[in-house]
């Protein structure tokens, strides 16, 4: 059995769609289909049930996937052993992160690393509601919650704080905001409730009674822009909002503390490129600790050591 065909099969099995697998692999959709058919003919068994909306694994496909992933892990370990002695970082590393951290911190830091290594491709993608490191949907993932199960390499990156912000234009000419009671007449720019995939994102619930008027936006960038345009008040990441010149922090006693966790799978963690990108992220965050908790000394903790769950 050719490894290239097995690699294509893995991509389809993980994504559930030939078109998605073709995009991931950089291949033509028809080529993916032909290679899968050739693999099934070679093994003389049906591996996938093909439907209009995607593919599902047969029992034989599930067995092949388990075996192919073991082979893939061996390749990754061998690659790490061979490339670990070489200074240059090569290959592709996909990093999944929340959009706040991704847009307002990681984009610049990871682009900086890419600029230094011509053979390194870093893909920064929004963190989906669910993800699978074992299925190689990402090589490195940053989450707001520490995973409690799974064979994972876990490191606490940092705590970070969020506060209430409004623009100077919005506050100009309005009565002073001295207490939560004063918030009732203001528009609350916040997240979309049914898109929250972790309780850690539900920091706005405490203000729901104080701010019944809402504009909901599923993107941190969108919330920032709505506040920048002078349309309301929002709970925003301090490390992002603090640097916007016309933003003013209001009711500073209302502060929310959350955490970021850096996660990778043991198989890909051994890869030289993943190790280096992960190290770069951890060092960049640690060097910018004061940005993440600018008004909270207690939250500026050193990152925890890498451990395994």
C-alpha positions, 0 to 999 in steps of 0.5 A: 500500500502506497503511503501517499494513498493512505495519507489522502485517505486519512485527510478524507477520513478526518475532514469527512469530505473529499473537497475539504481534504483536497484543499488541505492537501493542495490536490485536485478534487478528482485526484483525491477521488481517484486515489481513494478508489485505487486504494479500495481496489488495491485492498479489495474492500470498501473504506468509505461510504460516499454521500452527497454531503460527505463521507463516512467510514466503513468498519474496514475504513475505521480499522485502516484509519487506526493503523494509518495514524500509527504509521503517521505518528512514526513518520512524525517522530522520525521527521523530528529526529532527523530535522531536530539537528537542523537550525532551520524550521521547515514545513507547515504548522497550524495554530488554532486560537480564540479570535481575540488572542489570534487577531490582537497578539498572535498574528503579529508574533507568528508572522514575525517567526514566519518572516525569519524562516523562509521554509516555514508556513504557519496557519493561524485559524479561528478556534472552532467549537470542537477540535481534534489534535489527534486527527491533525485538525491543528498542530497547536491549539490555545484554549480558555479551558484546561482539558481534563482528558485526552493524551495531550501536552498542556501548558498554561500560557497566562492569565488575562483580564477584561474590563468595560470600555467605551469610546470618548465620543460615546461618553462625551455629553452623557451622565457620568458612569459611577456604578452598575446602576448607571449602565441601564440606559446604555447599549451593551455590545456583547457576544451571541449567547448561543455561540458560546462554546465554553462557560469561560466566555460567559462573562457578560451574564453578570451585567445582563440585568444592568444592561438589558439593551444589547447588540450581539456580535460573535467576533471580538473584532466586531465588538471592538469596532462597534465600540470604536464607532461610538455605539455602546459599551463592551467587555473587552480584552485589556491587552487589545483595548488598552492600546486604542487611543479613544477607548476609556475604561469605565467602572474599573472594579468590574474586571474579569480574569480568564486563562489561556492554555497551550496544547499539542498532541504528543505525536506532533509535539515531538516535531521540530517545527511544532516545538519551535512554534510552540516555544515562540508562542510561550516566550512571546506571551511571557515577554508580554505578561504585563499586557495581558494583566495591565491592572492586575498584579495577582494575575501575572503568574509565570507559565506552568510547566508543560505536563501531560493529560 
